[in-house]
Amino acid sequence: MKSRARVYTLALAVVFTFALIHPGHLRSQAPRNFGSLGMPSTPFHSSASIDGTVQSIDGKLLKGIRVDLHDTSAGTIIASAYTADNGNFEFGAVPDGNYEVVAVSGTNQTSERINVASFKASVSLRLPVADVPQNSAERNSVSVAQYKVPAKAREEFSKSQEASRRSKPEEAAKHLARALEIYPDFSDALTVRAIGSLTANLPAAILDLEHAIKSDGNNSLALTVLGAAMNAQAKFDEALLYLQRSETLAPDRWQTYFELAKTNIGKNDYAASLRYLDKAVSMLAQDYSPIHLLRGRALFSMHRYAEAAGELDAYLQKEPNSPGAGTARDMRDRAQRLIAKN
């Protein structure tokens, strides 16, 4: 996991400045089919839903367990979700039909068949384990997924990383392409390629991230970057699912908390946004100016205008010519006018 973190230290910058003030500006570019990576694949036209809980055999509610929804007639997975802190999960707007709901953790799984006919159905699943130690299954799954990568693909990927460190993007891209030619399911390589194409070709980046997560469901960085892409399209509920899963797998990545702050601004939960920004700041060794911008927006929306103006000033001092500077300046001026009125 440490090597994976080192791969992306520099490459991530472009992702996490996406849509800082106006998330959703790329909405029209987004593909709607998320396939078995879940959050619903295509938009379902139904009022039915399936919810439930996942517990261990001794009754402990389990967080971060993947739950797949299988269409038994087609033999395909049509959506996936992860359990929340209270062990709950939900699939919304499910078409009428017969399904199998499958909870998976490492080599353990349990399932229940259910018929949906325009109503809300519930299931209670118990995994055949006494307990699921935090992140143990994920660590095993990650090592297995990475073990499958051929040595030649790893070598090309390492060359790509080294070329990136030497600021040789064309050489890096060449080696990255070779790595994926050798092993198209190389999750880390797919994630790097997605990061490189997020601003130029968002649909292609999302497809790469979906592929990366399908190949390695415990690639926490791919989940965070996909959450960032969902934020950029104002798909905040979907972003929240990806980001919460990433937080479960890698609770020490500041970018995940930064994206969760954006998600909660989009969902109008400004207090939660500030809490996530505090978490991000606690993990950073130096000041990151976009945090001031997000904090200013959250504080402004909470009518804490003096604090908001201070944060926006801090941002503008560091980023006077950034794409977000104009909006930040307008918001700061509005805050100052409101302060003067009071």
JOBEL-V349141 format. One line per field, one symbol per residue. phi: phi as a letter, one per 20 degrees, with the letter a starting at -180 (. if undefined). psi: psi as a letter, one per 40 degrees, with the letter a starting at -180 (. if undefined). A space follows every 10 residues. Layout:
phi: ???
psi: ???
This chain:
phi: .fffffgdge ffgffedflf dcfofdgfee feedlffmmg fefedbefbc crcccffenf fdemefcdde effemcedac bcfegenebb delefgqdcc ececbmeebb bbebddblbe dcccdcffcf adggmfffff ffffffffff gfffffffff fffffelcff ffffffffgf ffbfefffff ffffgfdgfe bggfffffff fffffbfdff fgffffffff gfdmefffgf fffffffffb fddfffffff ffgfffemdf ffgfffffff ffdeebfcgg ffffffffff femeffffff fffffffecf dfgeffffff ffffffffff fe
psi: dddddddedd dedddeehfd dgieeedeeh ieheaeeahi cihhgieiih iaihiieeeh hhifhhhihh hddefiheii iiiadeeiii hifhiiahih hhhhhbeiii ihiihhgfih iiihhhifid ihiheddddd dddddddehi dddddddddd dddddefgdd dddddddddd ddgeegdddd ddddddeddd gddddddddd dddddgeegd dddddddddd ddefgddddd dddddddddg eehddddddd ddddddefgd dddddddddd deeieihhdd dddddddddd defgdddddd ddddddddfd eidedddddd dddddddddd d.
